[in-house]
Amino acid sequence: MKPPDRLDERMKTAAFKGGFFVSRSAASVKFGLALFLVMFTAEFGGECQAAPPEALAGTAPWEQAGDMAAVTVAGVDRFLLRALERSIAARSRHWRRDLGSPEAYSKSVEANRLRFARIIGLRDQRPPFDSLEFLSRGPKPLPLAQTHLFDVFAVRWPALDGISGEGLLLEPNSGRPTACVVAIPDCAQSPEMLAGLMEGVARDSQFARRLAENGCRVIVPSLIDRRTDLSVIAEGTRRGNVTHREMLYRAAYQMGRHLIGYEVQKVLAAVDWFITAPDEAKLPLGVMGYGEGGLVAMYAAAADERLAVAGISGYFDSRQDIWQEPIDRNVFGLLDEFGDAEIGSLITPRAVLVEACAFPDVHILPGAASAPARLATPAPARVRAELARLEGFVQGMKPAPTIELVVSGEGTGPFGTPPFIEKFLRLLGRRAVVASQSAPVGQDVPGAIEVRRNRQFHEISAFNEKLVDEGSYARQKFMEKLDAGGDLEAYVKSTAPYRDYLARHIVGRWDDERSPPNPRSRLKYDAPEFRGYEIVLDVFPDVILYGILLVPKEIKPGERRSVVVCQHGLEGRAEHTIEGDRTSYRDFAARLAREGFITFSPQHLYNGGDAFRTLQRKSNPLGKTLFSTMTAQHRQLLSWLATLEFVDSDRIAFYGISYGGKSAMRIPALVDGYALSICSSDFCDWIWRTVSNRFSGGYLVHGEYEIFEFDLGNTFNYAELAALICPRPFMVERFHGRDMFTERKLAEFAKARLLYESLNLGDRIAIAWFANFQPPSEYRRRETFDFLHKHLNWPSRE
């Protein structure tokens, strides 16, 4: 008699053996019930029938209940949260500060400054220019507004090729300026608000106006906002509710740039102009910002030593929760080396002035295409703790650097307070502080503001698109040391540095030692041709690999067989590769098991909506991605499979569908243990698909905000990833329609095929096509099965 607690599972197994499933709600259907009873009797009717083992030999019994997809994601989440906390102490390994003198200190952190510049995307040269462009002109520039202390001009200046800074110039009218300052509003504010030309910022917080009243020449740049009305692609054919900042961030990030970097470049271009003007060569330079402007101000001062004073309002904090902030702040590898204290240490020995005040109110709810986000004002104690970390880094330097804090309203008051402005001016050498005056009087400006914001958005969008077009040349140059001259041994050797680069700088690699696998299992399926076991392996503390192993019953003692790892896609389950006959999968793991292959279906991390997407948010600041963890899971899987007496560890294949196809391009490129790879329903010109605003099916306004990989566009498209799988067999299974995207898929595959042909390996690469413009039909045998039979040396049964 079978154990009662296994009865429900074995009833399901009996139904599976008949090739169908009966739900409890449908069991009253007479025919279904009758057929189910026949199968149930066949399974349980014989007293002499031996029960299959409840656990796989060599594994411990496993009894855990629950949704294993959710359990897996939750474990990785705990692992990442611990890694984020550990990052604070671990950052010290990157720093060798010399406190002997300010000059020695600046030299000692130069390598850190260069790495910081790289991860925020400062990689393009700013063009030289002689003068600002005044947007309101007669015979000479005309002020937009005036007071008795300063004039206001609408101006523009070149920042990058095709990208301009744009905003206001506040020019003192009482002689030579005393200092030059870039004053940066939050992205929800306009320069006109900070200058007092329009409502939106309280009078006492209009710090651009206050600085100009005190004799500073001030440039106030406009930042990209978080509205969504311009978030359209493919010449307006598709609209999304992704914020402007996030849409531009997505494309820039994939191309090794960053929206933050673009805005820092605009600030530094303004500084370029400040120091080239004849009467300003020796004037002190400062930068001040609030909210998003505070971020840009701090990052600009960290990147450029010309700025003598950095005023940071409504931003400075611990960054351990950066994964909850707007995703346009996501910087790959930031917390591995830089918290706000470490970034501040790139500003010292120059002056750092922080204002603890209310942060801008940002709340992006789940369910939009944008990544969910929330900004919360930190307690002053938290700001003080981060500043104390900064002070600790430079303790003992002579003279002691200036690091000051102004607290507004117990940390929740308004920004740009008089004490903050007064301290900033004193640090710039301005002793006498003029009391706040009346607001400037000038023409109506809202229409001009709207034209400016649209122009600023479209300039960056066009620049990103240009990067996409240039990406193929960048990748070609990047891969030029690949030796594809025909000698296979030389080729394999030449791929090693590229695989290491992919692992370290694009995907990210955990250096943690893997846990012992501690395999656990329980019987799930008992079909006529195979048995299926749920398997759990430990990978790291709290990180497991869950999956389903199907073992053909016909395997003889001492026989070793090939394994096909069958990876499902987005929001899928391991079971979806085995049961349900879903359109994309068609039970391909079960079908392969019936053909004699051992199969293993891992539970992908791409499950649970925002629950899994936040894993990417938590991984990126550490210089990691979801694939960092999944690669470790697969290394553990391959290691464990090699211990099974019926597995031929030299013949293990990876076969992934949809999001599993993304894995098929990345994991075998990094893991030697896979003998071949099949990418189904994903192979394409991935860079164009994700970054171009000319493709209506692209990801720039799509809800899958986690898929972007920093600098992938200049290094590895799918042809380059296939080059790292080569010389192992590689196949693409592709659904297609009649569109331009199909042409790009073909072109990308042709690059990979040309490489295989150049190495005399043309028989190791193939493509199968399914027309997705045709209606669904009966199951068609996958050509990929024949490819597996051929290259895993297992005869087909058809």
N, C-alpha and C positions, 0 to 999 in steps of 0.2 A: 504493500500500500504506500502511495506517495505521501510525503509530509503535508499536512493540511495547509501550512503557511505557503506552500509552493503551488497550491491548486490553481489559483487565479492565473499565475504566470504560465503554468503548463496548459491551461485551457487556451490561452492565447497562442502558445506554441503549436498546439494541435491545429488550430485554425490556420496558422502560418504554413504548416505542412501541406494543407490543401490548396495553397496559393491565393487565399483570400482572408479578410478579417471581418468579424461580425461584432458590431458594437452592442452594448447592453440594451440601448434604446431600440435597436433594430432586431433584437433576438426574437421578437414576437412574429416576425414574418415567417410564415410556415415553411416555405421552401428553404430559406436560410437556416432556420432552426433544425430542420430535418437533416440537411447536409452537415451542419455543425455536429449534430449528435452522431452521425456516422463516423466523422473524423475523431470525435472524442472517444467513441467506443474502440476505434482502431488503436488509439493511443494508450488507453487505460484498461482495455478489456482483458488483456492476457495476464494472468497471475505470474507467468514465468518470464515475462519481458523484463530485462535488466534495465534499471534506471541509469541514465547517463550521468557521468560525474558532475557534481554540483559546482566544482571549481576546477579550473585548468591545472593540470599537473605542474608542480613547482611554484604555485601561487597560494597565498593564504585566502581562505573564504572571505567573502565581502558581503556585508549586509546593509550598507548605508542606503537610506531612502532619500527621496527628494529629486528635484530637477537638476540633473547633473550639469546641464549647460549653465544654469545659474550658479551652482556650487563652484564650478570651474572659474567663472568670471569673478565671483566674490573672493575666491582665494587669491587670484592675481591682484585684485584691488588691494587687499591687505598687504601683500608683498610690496606693492608699489608705494603705498603710504609710508611703510617703514623705510623704504629706500629714499624717499623724499626727506624724511627726518634725518637719516644718516648723512645726507648730502651736505648738511651744514658743516659738520666736522671734517668731512672728506675733502672739502674744497682746498684745504691748506696744502694738499700735495701739489697744487698747481702754482703756488706762490713762493717766491724767494725775495722778500722785501728787504732792501738795504736802507736802514734808517740813519746811516752815517751823515747824510746831508740831503737837502731837497733834490739836488742834482743827481746824486747817487740813487735816491729813491725812484725818481722818475725813470731813470735808465733801467732799474731793476724790475719795473713792472711793464716795460715796453712790450714784451712778448705777450703778456696778458691783454694789453690794450689791442694788439693786433688780432688776437683771437676773438676778443669782444667785437671788434669791428667786423670780422668775418661773419659771426653768427647773426648780427643784425643787418647783414647784407650790404655793408659799405665796400663795394668792389668796383664801382664805376667812377671814372674820372669826371670831376666837375669842369665844365668849360670856363675859360677865363672870360671876364667881361669888365668893361670900364665904368659903366654907369647903370643906374636903375632905369627902367622904362616907366615914365610917368603916364598914367592912363587918362589924365585930364589935362589937355594941353591947349594953349593958345600960342602966342609968340614965345611964351615960356611956360613952365609947369604951373598949373592953377591949383590952389588948395581946394580940397574937398570940404574942409571946415577950418575954422580959426578960433584961437583965443588970444589974449594979449601976451601969452607966454610961449605958444607954439602953434605951428600950422600942421594940418593933416593932409597928406597926399595919398591917393590910390596908386600903388606901384606894383611892378612885376620885375623879376630877375631870373636869369637862367640858373638852374640847379644841376640838371643832367640833360643829356641830349634829348630834347622833346619834353622835358619836365621843367616847369618853372615854379619858383616860389611866388606867392602873390598875397598881397595884404595891404597894410598901411605903413606909411612912414610918418612919424611924428617928429617934426623938426623944430628945435628951439629957435625963437626969433630974436633972442637977446644976446647974440654973440656966439663965440665958439662953444660947442657942446663940452660938457664936463666928462662925459663917458658915453659909450655906445652899448646899447642893450638890445638883445632880441627877447621880446616879451611874447610868450606863447599862451594863447587861451586854451581851454578845454575844447575837445572836438565838438561839443554841443554848443559852443559859443562862437561868435564871429569876432574878428578883430575890431569891428565897429563898437561892439559891446564893451570891450576893454578900454577903448578910447573915449567912451562916453557919448558916441554919436547916436546910439539907439538904446532902447530898453533891453533888459535881459540880465544885466549885472548890476548889483547894488553900487551906489555911488562910491562908497569907501573901498570897494573891492576892484575898482577900475585901475589896476596897477600900471597899465601902459600909460594912461593919462597922468597918474601921479609921478611916474618916472620922468615924463616929458616936462611936467611942471617944475621939476627939480633940475632941469638943465641937461637931461640925457637925450641923445639922439636915439630914437626907438624905432625898430622895425617890428611889426606885428604880423606874423604869417598866419594864413588860414590853414586849418587842418581838415582832413577828410572827416565827414560826420558819420553818424550811425543811422541815418535814414535809409530807406530801401527803394525809393522811387526810381533811381537810376540803375538798379540791379537787373539789367536785361542783357540777353546775349543773342547771337545770330541775327543781328540787325533788327532787334526788337521783337523777334518772333517768340521769344520765351522770356517770361518775367519770373523773378523769384523774390522771396521775402528775406533774402540774405542781406545783412547790412552792407553799406558801401565799404566800410573799413574791412569787413571780413572778406568780401568778394575780391577786393584788391590784394589783401593779404594772401589769400589762397594761391593766386597765380604767382605772385612774387615769391612766396615761400618755396614753391615747387621749382622755381628757377634760381634758387640760391640768393634771393633778395628778400626784402621785407618792407612792408609799409612803414614800419618804424624807421628803417634805414632811409627810405625816400624822404621822410619828413626831417630826419636829422640832416640829410644832405641839403635840404632847403635852408635850414638854419645856418649850416656852415658856409653855404654860398653867400648868405647875408653877411657873415663874418668876413668872408673874402672881400666883399665890397667895403666894409668898414675899414679894413687895414690898408686898402689901396687908395682911399681918398686922401689927398695931400694933407689936409688939416687934421687927420685922425690917426696918423701913424703911431702916435705915442699915447693915445687915449686908452684908458682901461676898458676892457671888454667884459661884459657880463651876459648871462642868460637867466631868464626867470620864466617859470611856467606853472600853470595850475591844472590838476587832473591829468588828462592825456598830455597836455602841454608840460606838466611837471615831469612826466616820463621822458618826453622828447628833450627837455632842458637837461635833465640829468645825464641821459645817454649822449647828448651832444658834447657836454663838458667832459665826460669820461673819454670820448673819442678824440677830442681836440684840445691840446694844452694851451691854445691861445686864449681861451676863456678863463678869466681870472677869478670870477665869482659865479657860483651856480645857486640860484634860488629855487627851491623845490617845494611846491605847495600842493597839498592834497594828493600826494602820491607815495612818499617814502614809507616803507613798511617791510615786514618780513614777506618774502615771496613764496612761502611754502604752500600757499593755497592758490598759486597762480593758475592752476588748472580750473578754478572756478571763475576766474576773471574773463572778460571778453577775449575770445580766441585770437583776435588780432594782436594781442600781447604775447602770444605763444612764441617763444624763441628756442630753437632746438639746441639743447645742451646748456641752457642758461644756468640752471641750478647746479650743474656739475662743477662749475667754477665761480659763478657770480650770483650772490644775493644782492640786495640793495646796498648792504654794507660794503661788499667787495667792489661794486661799481663805484660807490663813493670813494673807495680807496684809490681808484684810478683818477679821481679829481684832485685829491690831496697830492701835494701840499698846498694847492690852491684852496680857496675858501668854499666851504659847503654850508649853506644855510637852509634849514628845513622848517616848514610851517606845518604843524599838526592841526588840521582843521577838518571840516566835513568834506568827505569825498563826493565826487559827482554821483548822482543817482542813476545807476544803470542796472536794469533788470530785464534780461532776455529770457522769456519763458520757454520751457521745453515744448516741442511740437512745431516750432518754426524751422525753416531751413537753416537758420543761423544756429551756431552752437549755443546752448543755454549758458547764461552767465549772470553773475551778481557781484556788484561791488559793494562792500560794506566798509564804513569808516572804522578804522582800528582804534582801540583804546590807546591813550597817550603812552601808557606803560610799554605797549608793544613797540611803538615808534622809538621810545627812549632805549629800549633793549637793542634794537637794530643799530641805533646811533652809537650805543656803547660798544657794540661789536666793531664798528668803524673806528672809534677812538682807540680800541685795543690794538688794531692793526698798526697804528702809527705812533703808539705810545713810546716815548723816548726820543723821537725826532726833534732836533733843534734847528731852528725855532719850531715850537709846537704849532701844527697846522690849526687853522680856524675851523672849528666844527660847532655850529650853534643851532639851537632849537628855539622856535617861537611856538607857544601853544595858544591857540585861539579858542576861547570859550570852553575850556577843559577838553579840548581836542575835537569838539563838534561844532565850533563856531564858524563864522565866515572866513573866506580866504582873502589874501591880499590885505591883511590888517595893517594899520599904521606902524606897529612895532616891527613887523616883517619888512615893510618898505624902508623904514628908517635904518634898520640893521644892514639891509642890502646896500643902501646908498653909502653908508659909512665904510663898508668893505670896499666900495669902489672909490673911496677917497672923498666923498661928498659929505661935508660936515653939517652945513646949515640946511635944514629940511623945510621947504616951503609948505605951508598948510594947504590942504586940498582946495582947489579953486572951482569955479563953475565949469559946467560941461561945454565942449566946443559947440559952436553954432554953424550949421552948414546945410547942404542940400539933402534931400531925401535919398536914402541909400538902399532900401530893400531890393529893388530890381537889379542893381549892380551886384549885390551879394549873391543873388541866385545865379546870375550869369557866371560869376567867379567860381562858385562851388561846382557847377556843372563842368566848367572848363578844367578845373583841377582834377576832378574825377576822371574825365575822359583822357587827359594827358597821361596819367599813370596807367590807365587801362591800355592805351595804345603802346606805351613803353613795354608793358608786360607782354603784349602780343608780339612786339618786335623780338623780344627775348625768345619766345616760342619759335619764331621763324629762324632765329640764329642758333637755336639749340642743337640742331643736327650737326652744324659745323663745330660747335663747342664739344659735342660728344665725339665727333670724329677725331678732333685734336686730342681729347682726353684718352682715347683708345689707341693712339698711334703707336704705342709700344707693344701692342699685341702682335705676336709673331705668327702670322697666318701664311707663311711662305710655303707650307707643305710638309714640314717636318713635325710630326705629331708630338714627339717628346718636347721639342722646343716650344711648341704652341702651349702645351699644358703648363710648362714652367712659366711662360709669360703671363698666364692668367692669374698666377698666385698673388701678385701685388694688387690686382684689380679686385679679386675676391676679398682680400684683406681690407681694401679701401671701402668696399660695399659694406662689409661687416662693421667697421669702426665708425665710418663717417656718414653713412646713409641709413642703414638699418639700425645700427647700434648693437653692441654685443655685451652681454652680461659676463663679467669676469668671475662671478660667484661660482664656487665649486658646487656641482650638482649633488643633490642628496642621493643616498642609496635608493634604488627604484622601489623597493618594498612592494612587489607586485601583489595585487589582490584581484580576485575574479569571482564571477558567479555565472551560472548558465542562464542564457536568455533565449536562445533558439535551439530547437532540435528538429531540423528539417531532414528529409530523406537523404540529401546529398551532403549536408554539413551540420556541424554544431557551431553555435555562436555564443561567445562569452563576453560579458562586460568586463573590461580591464581598467584598473586604476594604477597609475605609476606616480610616485613622488618625483618631483623635479627640483624645486627649491622649497624652503619652508612656506607652506600655504599654497604653493603652486603644484598642481597635479596635471597629469594627462589622463583624460578619460576617453575611452573608445570601445569599439566592438570588434572582436577578432572572430572571423569565420574560418573554420578549419574543415576542409573536406574530409568526409569519413573514410574515403578510399585510400588515404595515405597509409602506406605500409610501414612496419617497423624499420627504422634505419633510413627511410627515404627522406630527402630534403627537397622542399619545393620553393618556388618563387612566391614572393609576397607583393601584392599591389595595395599601397596605401591609398584609400579612396576618400578624398576630402570634399565634404559638402560646401555649400556657399553661404551667403548672407542669411542670417536668422534661421539657418538650418540646424538639423540635429543629426547625430551619427546614424540614428535609425532611418533617416530619410534616404540613405544610400542603399538600404536593405529592403524596406517595406513601403507600401503605399503607391508605388508606380507613378511617382510624380513626374511631370513632363520633362523637367530638366535632367533628373537623375535616372529615371526608369530602372530603379533598383540595381544600379550597375555593380555594386559590391556583391549582392547576392547572385547576380548573373555570372560574374567572374568566378565566384566560389563554385558554382555549378559546372563551370568549365575546368575546374581543377586547381585554380589558384587559391592560395591562402590570401585573405584580404583583412585589412585593418582599417576601420573607419574612425578617425580621431574626431573628438568634439572640438570644433573650431571656436576661437574666442569671439568671432563675429556674431554674437547672439545677445539679445537683451536691449537693443536700442541704445539709449544714452548710457546705460550701465556699462556696456562694453566700449562705447566711444570715449567715455571719460578715462578708460585705461590708456588710450592714446594720449589724452590730455595730460595724464600723470607721467607717462613715459617720456614724452618729448622734452620737458625741461631737464631731464637727466641724460639727454643725448641718446634716448632709446625710442623704440617703436613697439607696436604690438608684435611685429615680426622678431624683435629681439627675444621675447618670451617664447613665441611659437617655435623659433629655431632651436632654443634650448629644449623645448618639449620634444621636438623631433629627434634631436641627438639622443635624448634619453630613450625614446621609442626604438630607434635603430639599435642602440646598445642592448636593450632588453630582447628585442626580436632575435638578435644573434645568439642568445643563450638558449633558444628553443630548439630542441633536437630535430624538429621536422622542418626548420627554416633554413633555406640557402641564403646566407647573409650577403652573398655577392650578387644576388638577383632580387633586389627590392626596388620596386618602381613607385613613383609618385604620380597620382592621377587626380587632378583637382578640377572642379567644375564651378564656374562663376567666381565668387570670391575665393573659392578653393583654387581657381585658376590663377589668381593673384599669388597665392601661396606656391603654386607650381612654378611660377617664374622666379620666386625669390628664395625659397627654402632649398631646393636642389642646387641653386647657384652657390649656396653657402655651405651645404652639407655634402660631403663626399660619399656618404653611404648610400645615396640613391643612384641606382644603375641607369635609370632613364626618367624622363619627366614628360607628362602629358598635360597641356594647358587647354582646358575646354571652356568655351564661352567667355573668354576674357582677353585673349591675345589681340592686340591692336597697337596703333600708335598712341601709347598710353599718355605721353606728354601732351600731345595735341588734344586728346580727349579730356584731360583734366584741366588744362590751362587755357586753351584757346577760347575766346569769346565769340568765335565764328561757328561753333558747332552747337546746334540746338539741343542735342542730347548730352552736352558736356556737364561737368561737375561744378562749375563756378557758381551756379545758383541752385545746386542740388542739396538735399538734406544730409548727404554722407560727408560731413565736415571733417571726418578723421582720416581720409585717405591720402592727404597731401604729405609728401616726403621731402624734407629740405634738400634742395640742390639736386634732386633726381634728374631734372631736365637738362643739366649740363654734364651728366655722367652716364646714367643708365636708362635708356628707353628699353623696350622689350627685346629689340634685336641685340642690344649689348648684354642684357641679362641672359639671353639664349647663348651668347658667346661664352658665358661662364659655365653654362651647362655642358656645352660642347667639350670634349668629343663624345660624350654619352648620347644615346639616342634621344631625340626630342620630337614631339608631335604636337600639332595644334588641331583642336576640334572647334569649328567656328560656325556659328549661326550668322546669316548675313541677309541683307536686303539690297535694294537698288539705291545706293546712296554714295555720297563722296566718302563717307567713313569706311565703306567696304574697300575702296581704292587704297586708302591709307593702311588698312589692315594688310592688304596684299603687298604693298610696298615694304612694310615693316617685316613681313615674313620673308620677302625676297632677299632682304639684307642677311637674314639668318641663314637662308638656304645657300646663298652665295658663299658664305663662310664655310659651311660644311662641304660644299663642292670644292672649294679651294684646298681643303685638306683631304680630298678624295674620300669623303664620308657621305656622299649624296644619298646612300641607302639608309642613313641613320636619321634622316629628317623627312617629315611628311606633314600633310595638312588634309583634313577632311572637312567638307562643307555641308551645311544643312541650310536650306532656304527658309528663313523665318517669315517670309511673306506668304508662305503656303499654309493652309490650315493644318492643325495637328493630325497626325495619322497614326496608324498602328506602329507598334515598336519596330524600329529598323535596327538591325544589327550594327553596332558601332564598329567603324573601321579601326578605331583605336584598339579593339580587342585583338584584331589580327596583328596590329603593331606590337602589342604586348606578347602575343604568342611567338612572334618572330624573334624579338630581341631579348626575351627572357628564356628563349629556348625551351618552350613548352608546346607540344603539338596541339593544334586546334581540333576541336571535336566536330567541327562543321566542314 
